[in-house]
Amino acid sequence: MSKHRRIAEISGRGVIVALIVGSALNLINQGDAIFGAGAVDYLKLALTYAVPFFVSCHGALTAPKET
């Protein structure tokens, strides 16, 4: 598999993980603000999506290679 294709696949999976995990965590941590009972902290919102993305990508890149 080419390097660029592998990076694209890992990034794509990272985006899916970030959307699922990030959305769940944002609902838990900022649900009241998201539904209008307070102010949304946009930095926290962005970081809550970024962390699962980077963790997923890091895990995929550092996992032992299949032979």
MOPAC internal coordinates of N, CA, C and O (Angstrom, degrees):
PM7 1SCF
backbone

  N    0.0000 0     0.00 0     0.00 0    0    0    0
  C    1.4484 1     0.00 0     0.00 0    1    0    0
  C    1.5302 1   107.77 1     0.00 0    2    1    0
  O    1.2310 1   120.68 1   -41.29 1    3    2    1
  N    1.3242 1   116.30 1   138.71 1    3    2    1
  C    1.4559 1   119.06 1  -179.01 1    5    3    2
  C    1.5289 1   110.43 1   -73.28 1    6    5    3
  O    1.2310 1   121.91 1   -23.41 1    7    6    5
  N    1.3121 1   113.96 1   156.59 1    7    6    5
  C    1.4632 1   120.71 1  -178.38 1    9    7    6
  C    1.5319 1   111.08 1   -61.17 1   10    9    7
  O    1.2310 1   120.39 1   137.15 1   11   10    9
  N    1.3237 1   116.85 1   -42.85 1   11   10    9
  C    1.4637 1   120.39 1  -177.88 1   13   11   10
  C    1.5302 1   111.92 1   -67.65 1   14   13   11
  O    1.2310 1   120.78 1   142.69 1   15   14   13
  N    1.3195 1   116.11 1   -37.31 1   15   14   13
  C    1.4656 1   119.57 1   178.28 1   17   15   14
  C    1.5229 1   110.51 1   -66.76 1   18   17   15
  O    1.2310 1   120.50 1   138.57 1   19   18   17
  N    1.3316 1   116.64 1   -41.43 1   19   18   17
  C    1.4689 1   120.61 1   179.24 1   21   19   18
  C    1.5298 1   110.66 1   -63.00 1   22   21   19
  O    1.2310 1   120.47 1   136.44 1   23   22   21
  N    1.3302 1   116.71 1   -43.56 1   23   22   21
  C    1.4635 1   120.37 1   179.08 1   25   23   22
  C    1.5255 1   110.46 1   -63.88 1   26   25   23
  O    1.2310 1   120.14 1   139.84 1   27   26   25
  N    1.3275 1   117.34 1   -40.16 1   27   26   25
  C    1.4647 1   120.67 1   178.36 1   29   27   26
  C    1.5276 1   111.23 1   -63.59 1   30   29   27
  O    1.2310 1   120.25 1   138.14 1   31   30   29
  N    1.3339 1   117.12 1   -41.86 1   31   30   29
  C    1.4674 1   120.27 1   178.75 1   33   31   30
  C    1.5220 1   111.41 1   -65.38 1   34   33   31
  O    1.2310 1   120.58 1   136.57 1   35   34   33
  N    1.3256 1   116.49 1   -43.43 1   35   34   33
  C    1.4657 1   120.56 1   179.86 1   37   35   34
  C    1.5220 1   110.24 1   -64.53 1   38   37   35
  O    1.2310 1   120.21 1   137.00 1   39   38   37
  N    1.3269 1   117.20 1   -43.00 1   39   38   37
  C    1.4637 1   120.76 1   179.29 1   41   39   38
  C    1.5237 1   111.09 1   -64.33 1   42   41   39
  O    1.2310 1   120.60 1   139.28 1   43   42   41
  N    1.3263 1   116.46 1   -40.72 1   43   42   41
  C    1.4667 1   120.14 1   178.79 1   45   43   42
  C    1.5154 1   112.14 1   -62.23 1   46   45   43
  O    1.2310 1   121.00 1   135.87 1   47   46   45
  N    1.3397 1   115.70 1   -44.13 1   47   46   45
  C    1.4689 1   119.02 1   176.68 1   49   47   46
  C    1.5227 1   110.43 1   -64.90 1   50   49   47
  O    1.2310 1   120.40 1   142.97 1   51   50   49
  N    1.3281 1   116.84 1   -37.03 1   51   50   49
  C    1.4616 1   120.60 1   178.69 1   53   51   50
  C    1.5145 1   112.25 1   -62.23 1   54   53   51
  O    1.2310 1   120.53 1   141.15 1   55   54   53
  N    1.3215 1   116.59 1   -38.85 1   55   54   53
  C    1.4675 1   120.76 1   178.26 1   57   55   54
  C    1.5260 1   110.35 1   -65.16 1   58   57   55
  O    1.2310 1   120.32 1   136.84 1   59   58   57
  N    1.3178 1   116.99 1   -43.16 1   59   58   57
  C    1.4703 1   120.41 1   179.11 1   61   59   58
  C    1.5269 1   110.60 1   -62.51 1   62   61   59
  O    1.2310 1   120.56 1   134.30 1   63   62   61
  N    1.3295 1   116.54 1   -45.70 1   63   62   61
  C    1.4689 1   120.87 1   178.08 1   65   63   62
  C    1.5248 1   109.92 1   -60.73 1   66   65   63
  O    1.2310 1   120.28 1   135.14 1   67   66   65
  N    1.3266 1   117.07 1   -44.86 1   67   66   65
  C    1.4629 1   120.89 1  -178.89 1   69   67   66
  C    1.5231 1   111.39 1   -61.91 1   70   69   67
  O    1.2310 1   120.07 1   138.71 1   71   70   69
  N    1.3205 1   117.46 1   -41.29 1   71   70   69
  C    1.4630 1   119.93 1   179.78 1   73   71   70
  C    1.5227 1   112.11 1   -65.14 1   74   73   71
  O    1.2310 1   120.43 1   137.58 1   75   74   73
  N    1.3093 1   116.78 1   -42.42 1   75   74   73
  C    1.4702 1   120.18 1  -178.63 1   77   75   74
  C    1.5233 1   111.01 1   -72.35 1   78   77   75
  O    1.2310 1   120.67 1   124.27 1   79   78   77
  N    1.3301 1   116.32 1   -55.73 1   79   78   77
  C    1.4698 1   120.47 1  -176.47 1   81   79   78
  C    1.5281 1   110.55 1   -68.40 1   82   81   79
  O    1.2310 1   120.18 1   136.35 1   83   82   81
  N    1.3301 1   117.27 1   -43.65 1   83   82   81
  C    1.4653 1   120.87 1  -179.71 1   85   83   82
  C    1.5145 1   112.59 1   -61.40 1   86   85   83
  O    1.2310 1   120.41 1   138.74 1   87   86   85
  N    1.3245 1   116.82 1   -41.26 1   87   86   85
  C    1.4698 1   119.94 1   178.90 1   89   87   86
  C    1.5218 1   111.37 1   -64.41 1   90   89   87
  O    1.2310 1   120.72 1   135.95 1   91   90   89
  N    1.3291 1   116.22 1   -44.05 1   91   90   89
  C    1.4671 1   119.69 1   178.59 1   93   91   90
  C    1.5242 1   110.78 1   -61.85 1   94   93   91
  O    1.2310 1   120.45 1   133.83 1   95   94   93
  N    1.3247 1   116.75 1   -46.17 1   95   94   93
  C    1.4643 1   119.81 1  -179.23 1   97   95   94
  C    1.5228 1   112.18 1   -66.01 1   98   97   95
  O    1.2310 1   120.01 1   142.07 1   99   98   97
  N    1.3319 1   117.58 1   -37.93 1   99   98   97
  C    1.4627 1   119.50 1   177.82 1  101   99   98
  C    1.5177 1   111.75 1   -65.96 1  102  101   99
  O    1.2310 1   120.12 1   141.84 1  103  102  101
  N    1.3196 1   117.37 1   -38.16 1  103  102  101
  C    1.4652 1   119.21 1   176.59 1  105  103  102
  C    1.5208 1   111.22 1   -64.48 1  106  105  103
  O    1.2310 1   120.45 1   141.61 1  107  106  105
  N    1.3256 1   116.74 1   -38.39 1  107  106  105
  C    1.4590 1   120.40 1   178.72 1  109  107  106
  C    1.5259 1   110.83 1   -69.22 1  110  109  107
  O    1.2310 1   120.31 1   132.29 1  111  110  109
  N    1.3230 1   117.01 1   -47.71 1  111  110  109
  C    1.4599 1   121.14 1  -172.22 1  113  111  110
  C    1.5213 1   114.25 1   -83.50 1  114  113  111
  O    1.2310 1   119.53 1   149.26 1  115  114  113
  N    1.3203 1   118.51 1   -30.74 1  115  114  113
  C    1.4621 1   120.59 1  -175.65 1  117  115  114
  C    1.5213 1   112.31 1  -131.41 1  118  117  115
  O    1.2310 1   120.32 1  -156.11 1  119  118  117
  N    1.3056 1   117.00 1    23.89 1  119  118  117
  C    1.4576 1   120.43 1  -177.67 1  121  119  118
  C    1.5115 1   113.43 1   -54.96 1  122  121  119
  O    1.2310 1   120.36 1   136.29 1  123  122  121
  N    1.3220 1   116.92 1   -43.71 1  123  122  121
  C    1.4619 1   119.70 1  -179.86 1  125  123  122
  C    1.5200 1   111.52 1   -62.82 1  126  125  123
  O    1.2310 1   120.01 1   139.28 1  127  126  125
  N    1.3146 1   117.59 1   -40.72 1  127  126  125
  C    1.4606 1   120.95 1   179.47 1  129  127  126
  C    1.5281 1   111.09 1   -70.26 1  130  129  127
  O    1.2310 1   120.35 1   140.26 1  131  130  129
  N    1.3147 1   116.93 1   -39.74 1  131  130  129
  C    1.4670 1   120.58 1  -179.16 1  133  131  130
  C    1.5276 1   110.80 1   -64.25 1  134  133  131
  O    1.2310 1   120.30 1   144.09 1  135  134  133
  N    1.3260 1   117.03 1   -35.91 1  135  134  133
  C    1.4579 1   120.50 1  -178.75 1  137  135  134
  C    1.5271 1   112.72 1   -93.60 1  138  137  135
  O    1.2310 1   119.90 1  -162.94 1  139  138  137
  N    1.3303 1   117.80 1    17.06 1  139  138  137
  C    1.4505 1   121.50 1   168.79 1  141  139  138
  C    1.5053 1   117.71 1    97.60 1  142  141  139
  O    1.2310 1   118.72 1  -174.57 1  143  142  141
  N    1.3166 1   120.04 1     5.43 1  143  142  141
  C    1.4614 1   120.70 1  -178.29 1  145  143  142
  C    1.5259 1   112.35 1   -95.82 1  146  145  143
  O    1.2310 1   119.87 1  -168.99 1  147  146  145
  N    1.3064 1   117.85 1    11.01 1  147  146  145
  C    1.4596 1   120.80 1  -179.93 1  149  147  146
  C    1.5103 1   110.07 1  -178.45 1  150  149  147
  O    1.2310 1   121.43 1     3.68 1  151  150  149
  N    1.3208 1   114.87 1  -176.32 1  151  150  149
  C    1.4628 1   120.66 1  -179.24 1  153  151  150
  C    1.5267 1   110.21 1   -89.42 1  154  153  151
  O    1.2310 1   120.97 1   -44.22 1  155  154  153
  N    1.3142 1   115.75 1   135.78 1  155  154  153
  C    1.4633 1   121.22 1   177.24 1  157  155  154
  C    1.5220 1   108.60 1   -79.61 1  158  157  155
  O    1.2310 1   120.56 1   -49.17 1  159  158  157
  N    1.3162 1   116.54 1   130.83 1  159  158  157
  C    1.4640 1   121.94 1   175.33 1  161  159  158
  C    1.5267 1   106.86 1   -91.21 1  162  161  159
  O    1.2310 1   120.68 1   -77.64 1  163  162  161
  N    1.3262 1   116.31 1   102.36 1  163  162  161
  C    1.4643 1   120.87 1  -172.73 1  165  163  162
  C    1.5206 1   113.20 1   -69.36 1  166  165  163
  O    1.2310 1   119.59 1   151.68 1  167  166  165
  N    1.3186 1   118.38 1   -28.32 1  167  166  165
  C    1.4601 1   120.38 1   175.87 1  169  167  166
  C    1.5293 1   109.66 1   -66.02 1  170  169  167
  O    1.2310 1   120.44 1   133.51 1  171  170  169
  N    1.3284 1   116.76 1   -46.49 1  171  170  169
  C    1.4689 1   120.27 1   177.16 1  173  171  170
  C    1.5250 1   110.86 1   -62.39 1  174  173  171
  O    1.2310 1   120.51 1   140.48 1  175  174  173
  N    1.3194 1   116.62 1   -39.52 1  175  174  173
  C    1.4538 1   120.68 1   179.56 1  177  175  174
  C    1.5306 1   110.09 1   -60.74 1  178  177  175
  O    1.2310 1   120.27 1   133.05 1  179  178  177
  N    1.3231 1   117.09 1   -46.95 1  179  178  177
  C    1.4670 1   120.94 1  -179.77 1  181  179  178
  C    1.5241 1   111.51 1   -65.17 1  182  181  179
  O    1.2310 1   120.36 1   136.90 1  183  182  181
  N    1.3185 1   116.92 1   -43.10 1  183  182  181
  C    1.4636 1   120.27 1  -179.47 1  185  183  182
  C    1.5273 1   111.73 1   -66.45 1  186  185  183
  O    1.2310 1   120.52 1   147.96 1  187  186  185
  N    1.3253 1   116.61 1   -32.04 1  187  186  185
  C    1.4565 1   120.13 1   179.75 1  189  187  186
  C    1.5244 1   111.29 1   -66.90 1  190  189  187
  O    1.2310 1   120.05 1   153.65 1  191  190  189
  N    1.3163 1   117.50 1   -26.35 1  191  190  189
  C    1.4701 1   120.62 1   173.32 1  193  191  190
  C    1.5246 1   111.49 1   -86.89 1  194  193  191
  O    1.2310 1   120.22 1   144.42 1  195  194  193
  N    1.3230 1   117.19 1   -35.58 1  195  194  193
  C    1.4694 1   120.62 1  -176.01 1  197  195  194
  C    1.5285 1   112.27 1   -68.15 1  198  197  195
  O    1.2310 1   120.07 1   138.78 1  199  198  197
  N    1.3223 1   117.48 1   -41.22 1  199  198  197
  C    1.4700 1   120.11 1  -175.75 1  201  199  198
  C    1.5336 1   112.14 1   -61.44 1  202  201  199
  O    1.2310 1   118.45 1   130.17 1  203  202  201
  N    1.3372 1   120.57 1   -49.83 1  203  202  201
  C    1.4734 1   118.17 1   177.87 1  205  203  202
  C    1.5326 1   112.82 1   -61.88 1  206  205  203
  O    1.2310 1   120.21 1   146.09 1  207  206  205
  N    1.3324 1   117.20 1   -33.91 1  207  206  205
  C    1.4642 1   120.27 1   177.98 1  209  207  206
  C    1.5225 1   110.57 1   -61.79 1  210  209  207
  O    1.2310 1   120.53 1   129.19 1  211  210  209
  N    1.3284 1   116.59 1   -50.81 1  211  210  209
  C    1.4625 1   119.75 1  -177.26 1  213  211  210
  C    1.5268 1   112.36 1   -69.15 1  214  213  211
  O    1.2310 1   119.97 1   143.92 1  215  214  213
  N    1.3147 1   117.66 1   -36.08 1  215  214  213
  C    1.4661 1   120.24 1   177.68 1  217  215  214
  C    1.5269 1   109.96 1   -65.23 1  218  217  215
  O    1.2310 1   120.23 1   136.75 1  219  218  217
  N    1.3196 1   117.16 1   -43.25 1  219  218  217
  C    1.4611 1   120.84 1   178.57 1  221  219  218
  C    1.5275 1   111.13 1   -62.31 1  222  221  219
  O    1.2310 1   120.26 1   133.94 1  223  222  221
  N    1.3163 1   117.11 1   -46.06 1  223  222  221
  C    1.4705 1   120.79 1   179.82 1  225  223  222
  C    1.5235 1   111.23 1   -65.53 1  226  225  223
  O    1.2310 1   120.26 1   137.15 1  227  226  225
  N    1.3137 1   117.10 1   -42.85 1  227  226  225
  C    1.4619 1   120.40 1   179.39 1  229  227  226
  C    1.5221 1   110.44 1   -61.84 1  230  229  227
  O    1.2310 1   120.28 1   135.79 1  231  230  229
  N    1.3150 1   117.07 1   -44.21 1  231  230  229
  C    1.4633 1   120.88 1   179.08 1  233  231  230
  C    1.5191 1   112.06 1   -61.38 1  234  233  231
  O    1.2310 1   120.69 1   138.08 1  235  234  233
  N    1.3174 1   116.29 1   -41.92 1  235  234  233
  C    1.4666 1   119.76 1  -179.93 1  237  235  234
  C    1.5232 1   111.50 1   -68.23 1  238  237  235
  O    1.2310 1   120.23 1   143.01 1  239  238  237
  N    1.3191 1   117.17 1   -36.99 1  239  238  237
  C    1.4660 1   120.28 1  -178.43 1  241  239  238
  C    1.5212 1   112.88 1   -75.08 1  242  241  239
  O    1.2310 1   120.12 1   151.53 1  243  242  241
  N    1.3165 1   117.37 1   -28.47 1  243  242  241
  C    1.4656 1   120.04 1  -176.90 1  245  243  242
  C    1.5257 1   113.19 1   -99.66 1  246  245  243
  O    1.2310 1   120.17 1   176.72 1  247  246  245
  N    1.3190 1   117.28 1    -3.28 1  247  246  245
  C    1.4717 1   120.46 1   178.18 1  249  247  246
  C    1.5262 1   109.60 1   -66.94 1  250  249  247
  O    1.2310 1   120.62 1   -31.31 1  251  250  249
  N    1.3214 1   116.42 1   148.69 1  251  250  249
  C    1.4743 1   118.90 1   177.38 1  253  251  250
  C    1.5305 1   110.76 1   -58.29 1  254  253  251
  O    1.2310 1   120.97 1   -40.81 1  255  254  253
  N    1.2959 1   115.76 1   139.19 1  255  254  253
  C    1.4640 1   121.71 1  -179.26 1  257  255  254
  C    1.5244 1   110.44 1   -74.70 1  258  257  255
  O    1.2310 1   120.58 1   -38.21 1  259  258  257
  N    1.3264 1   116.49 1   141.79 1  259  258  257
  C    1.4617 1   121.19 1   174.86 1  261  259  258
  C    1.5208 1   108.52 1   -76.82 1  262  261  259
  O    1.2310 1   120.50 1   -36.73 1  263  262  261
  N    1.3115 1   116.65 1   143.27 1  263  262  261
  C    1.4678 1   119.22 1   178.85 1  265  263  262
  C    1.5005 1   111.83 1  -108.48 1  266  265  263
  O    1.2310 1   120.10 1   180.00 1  267  266  265

